[in-house]
């Protein structure tokens, strides 16, 4: 999900000293909560797809995520954005950042472990770096960032066991997970080029984006699935938690983090997600790991971290928006 530093309200005409209220919960705790929620999302997808079709899991996820943001918008008295042009851009963003990657991850976990899906999610910064070389002329590459791209690619090959000829690997499931990770930076680039500088709040834009993604899945799901004959409780609760916590609640927490500690620190959550996803898959689902999976994941994370390194900004430079790959 594309995120940015929330816009500040305009200064009053008569300047008066104000002190921003200190959050009740320390940002480090909220950072850990966000990492845990997003890390467990891959486990929840696995549990949900055990009883429901992937499109149904994605539709439920988007529905409950939208419901959480709708409540937040009501409490904050925020409104949906206006303007046909804005809604057209949000429709594309909803497909690239929500409907497509969420569905691909759900389908991928029919045949691959949740641990592998979580590691594939960590390749988003690598895809973003590769795309930025072509699509974002202002985002100039450096030797360190290019080296990070190469290291990350080696990490992916290690995770997939390239020296063994990818034996035992489900190619289609892995490809879908990697395509889902590629969809995120494509969506970020699109949002950056079309919606950056919008007068609407980030909560308003994201709420509308999730609403549109929900509509997209509501149209597609009946065409490829049938209504379940039963509704097993545990998978149903997994879908509800995936939407309410892993999508709606997580986005609200992320906005607060970016506003408080800045985009650079806020986006570091990306590097904790695969670690938690792997731990959850092994501990809860009993998924097996070869030595190459955790080793390759560490190499991927190291490469991804290098691709995100940038020269120190000047004292008068304003921070750019940061994007985080939501699982």
C-alpha positions in Angstrom: 0.0 0.0 0.0 1.3 3.4 -0.9 1.9 5.5 2.1 3.1 9.1 2.7 3.5 11.5 5.5 -0.1 12.7 6.3 -0.8 16.2 5.3 -0.8 18.8 8.1 -3.6 21.2 8.6 -3.0 24.8 7.7 -1.5 27.2 10.3 -3.9 29.5 12.1 -3.9 33.2 11.3 -2.9 34.1 14.8 0.1 31.9 15.7 -0.2 30.3 19.1 2.3 27.8 20.5 0.9 24.3 20.4 2.2 21.0 21.7 1.3 17.8 19.8 -0.3 15.3 22.0 2.1 12.4 22.7 0.7 9.0 21.5 -0.5 6.8 24.3 1.5 3.8 22.9 5.2 4.1 22.1 5.9 3.9 18.4 8.2 0.9 18.9 5.3 -1.1 20.3 3.1 -0.1 17.4 5.9 -0.9 15.0 6.2 -4.4 16.5 2.4 -4.8 16.3 2.3 -3.8 12.7 5.2 -6.2 11.8 3.4 -9.0 13.6 0.0 -8.4 12.0 1.4 -8.2 8.5 3.7 -11.2 9.1 0.8 -13.3 10.3 -1.3 -12.3 7.2 0.3 -15.1 5.2 -0.7 -17.7 7.8 -4.2 -16.3 7.8 -4.4 -16.5 4.0 -3.3 -20.1 4.2 -5.9 -21.0 6.7 -8.6 -19.1 4.8 -7.9 -20.8 1.5 -8.1 -24.1 3.2 -11.9 -23.8 3.2 -12.8 -21.0 0.8 -11.8 -20.1 -2.8 -8.9 -17.6 -3.1 -11.2 -14.9 -4.7 -13.6 -15.4 -1.8 -10.8 -14.9 0.7 -9.7 -11.8 -1.1 -13.2 -10.4 -1.2 -13.7 -11.0 2.5 -10.4 -9.4 3.2 -11.2 -6.3 1.3 -14.7 -6.1 2.7 -13.7 -6.2 6.3 -10.7 -3.9 5.7 -12.9 -1.3 4.0 -15.3 -1.6 6.9 -12.5 -0.7 9.4 -11.5 2.3 7.3 -15.1 3.4 6.9 -15.5 3.5 10.7 -12.2 5.5 11.0 -13.4 8.0 8.4 -16.7 8.4 10.3 -15.0 9.0 13.6 -12.6 11.5 12.1 -15.4 13.0 10.0 -13.5 12.5 6.8 -15.2 12.2 3.4 -14.6 10.2 0.3 -12.6 12.1 -2.4 -14.4 14.0 -5.2 -13.7 14.3 -8.9 -14.1 11.7 -11.6 -10.4 11.9 -12.5 -9.4 11.0 -8.9 -11.7 8.1 -8.9 -10.4 6.8 -12.2 -6.9 6.9 -10.9 -8.0 5.2 -7.6 -9.6 2.4 -9.7 -6.3 1.6 -11.3 -4.5 1.9 -7.9 -7.1 -0.4 -6.3 -6.4 -3.1 -8.9 -2.6 -2.8 -8.8 -2.2 -2.4 -5.0 -5.1 -4.5 -3.6 -7.3 -6.6 -5.9 -4.5 -8.1 -8.0 -1.7 -8.8 -5.4 -4.2 -10.0 -2.7 -5.7 -12.5 -5.2 -2.3 -13.7 -6.5 -1.1 -14.3 -2.9 -4.2 -16.2 -2.1 -3.9 -18.4 -5.2 -0.2 -18.9 -4.7 -0.7 -20.3 -1.2 -2.8 -23.1 -2.6 0.4 -24.7 -3.7 3.3 -23.1 -1.8 4.0 -22.6 1.9 3.0 -19.4 3.6 6.7 -19.0 4.5 7.7 -18.9 0.9 4.9 -16.4 0.1 6.1 -14.1 2.9 9.7 -14.2 1.6 8.4 -13.5 -2.0 6.7 -10.4 -0.5 10.1 -9.1 0.6 11.2 -8.8 -3.0 9.0 -5.8 -3.6 11.8 -3.3 -2.9 14.0 -5.2 -5.4 11.3 -4.9 -8.1 10.8 -1.3 -7.2 14.5 -0.6 -7.6 14.5 -2.3 -11.0 11.5 -0.4 -12.2 12.8 3.0 -10.8 15.7 2.7 -13.2 13.3 3.1 -16.0 10.1 4.7 -14.7 11.3 7.3 -12.2 13.9 9.5 -13.7 14.3 11.5 -10.5 15.2 8.4 -8.6 18.8 8.0 -9.8 20.5 4.7 -9.1 23.8 4.5 -7.2 26.4 1.8 -7.1 25.2 0.6 -3.7 21.6 0.4 -4.8 22.5 -1.5 -8.0 24.6 -3.9 -5.9 21.7 -4.4 -3.6 19.6 -5.4 -6.6 22.1 -8.0 -7.6 22.5 -9.3 -4.1 18.7 -9.5 -3.7 18.5 -11.5 -6.9 21.1 -14.0 -5.6 19.0 -14.3 -2.5 15.9 -15.1 -4.5 17.8 -17.8 -6.4 19.0 -19.2 -3.0 15.5 -19.4 -1.6 14.3 -21.2 -4.8 17.2 -23.6 -4.8 18.4 -22.7 -8.3 21.5 -25.1 -8.0 19.1 -28.0 -7.6 17.2 -27.1 -10.8 14.3 -25.7 -8.7 13.4 -29.3 -7.8 10.3 -29.7 -5.6 9.3 -26.1 -6.3 5.8 -25.3 -7.5 6.6 -22.9 -10.3 3.1 -21.5 -10.8 2.5 -20.8 -7.1 5.9 -19.1 -6.7 5.5 -17.1 -9.9 2.1 -15.8 -8.7 3.7 -14.7 -5.4 6.5 -13.0 -7.2 4.0 -11.3 -9.5 2.0 -10.1 -6.5 5.2 -8.5 -5.1 5.9 -6.9 -8.5 2.4 -5.4 -8.6 3.1 -3.3 -5.5 5.9 -1.1 -6.9 4.0 -0.8 -10.2 1.1 0.5 -8.2 3.3 2.8 -6.2 4.8 4.4 -9.3 1.3 4.9 -10.7 0.1 6.5 -7.5 3.2 8.7 -7.3 2.6 10.0 -10.8 -1.1 10.5 -10.7 -2.2 11.2 -7.1 0.8 12.8 -5.4 -0.1 16.2 -4.1 -3.8 15.4 -3.9 -5.7 17.7 -1.5 -7.6 14.7 -0.1 -6.4 13.0 3.1 -4.5 9.7 2.9 -7.3 8.1 4.9 -9.9 9.3 2.4 -7.9 8.1 -0.6 -7.1 4.7 0.9 -10.7 4.2 2.0 -11.9 4.9 -1.5 -9.2 2.7 -2.9 -10.2 -0.3 -0.8 -13.8 0.3 -1.6 -13.1 0.2 -5.3 -11.0 -3.0 -4.9 -13.9 -4.6 -3.0 -16.3 -3.7 -5.8 -13.8 -5.2 -8.3 -13.7 -8.5 -6.4 -17.4 -8.5 -5.9 -17.8 -8.5 -9.7 -15.2 -11.1 -10.4 -15.8 -13.6 -7.6 -19.2 -14.8 -8.6 -17.9 -15.5 -12.1 -15.3 -18.0 -10.9 -16.6 -19.4 -7.7 -19.8 -20.8 -6.2 -21.3 -19.9 -2.8 -19.8 -22.2 -0.2 -22.1 -25.0 1.1 -20.8 -24.5 4.6 -18.8 -21.8 6.5 -16.2 -23.4 8.7 -15.6 -21.2 11.7 -11.8 -21.1 11.9 -11.1 -20.2 8.2 -13.9 -17.7 8.4 -12.3 -16.0 11.4 -9.0 -16.1 9.6 -10.6 -14.1 6.7 -12.2 -11.6 9.1 -8.9 -11.1 10.9 -7.0 -10.8 7.6 -9.3 -8.0 6.6 -10.0 -6.2 9.8 -6.5 -6.5 11.3 -4.2 -7.3 8.5 -5.6 -4.7 6.1 -7.8 -2.0 7.8 -6.2 -1.8 11.3 -2.7 -2.3 9.9 -3.1 0.7 7.5 -4.2 3.0 10.3 -1.2 2.0 12.5 1.1 2.5 9.5 -0.2 6.1 8.9 0.5 6.9 12.6 4.0 5.5 12.4 4.9 7.4 9.3 3.5 10.6 10.7 5.5 10.2 13.9 8.8 8.7 13.0 9.0 9.5 9.3 8.8 7.4 6.1 12.3 5.9 6.3 11.8 4.3 9.7 8.1 3.5 8.9 9.0 1.4 5.8 11.5 -0.7 7.8 8.5 -2.9 8.7 9.0 -4.5 5.3 12.1 -6.3 6.5 10.4 -7.8 9.5 7.4 -9.3 7.7 9.2 -12.3 6.1 10.8 -13.1 9.4 7.5 -13.3 11.3 5.8 -15.0 8.4 8.4 -17.7 8.4 8.3 -18.1 12.2 4.4 -18.3 12.1 4.4 -20.8 9.3 6.8 -23.1 11.0 5.5 -22.8 14.5 1.7 -22.8 13.8 1.3 -24.6 10.5 4.3 -27.0 10.9 5.8 -26.0 7.5 9.2 -27.4 6.8 12.2 -25.3 5.9 15.4 -26.2 4.1 18.6 -24.4 5.1 18.4 -22.3 1.9 15.1 -20.7 2.8 16.2 -18.7 5.8 19.6 -18.0 4.4 18.2 -16.8 1.1 15.7 -14.7 2.9 18.4 -12.9 4.8 20.3 -12.3 1.5 17.1 -10.9 0.0 16.5 -8.6 2.9 20.1 -7.4 2.8 19.8 -6.6 -0.9 16.4 -4.9 -0.4 17.9 -2.7 2.4 20.7 -1.6 0.0 18.3 -0.7 -2.7 16.5 1.6 -0.3 19.7 3.4 0.7 19.9 7.0 -0.5 22.3 9.9 0.0 21.6 12.0 3.1 19.1 14.7 2.3 20.0 18.3 2.6 18.8 20.1 5.7 16.1 21.9 3.8 15.0 18.9 1.9 11.5 17.5 2.6 11.1 13.8 3.0 9.6 11.9 0.1 6.7 9.5 0.6 7.5 6.0 1.5 5.8 2.9 0.3 5.5 -0.4 2.1 4.5 -3.7 0.6 1.4 -4.8 2.3 1.0 -8.6 2.2 
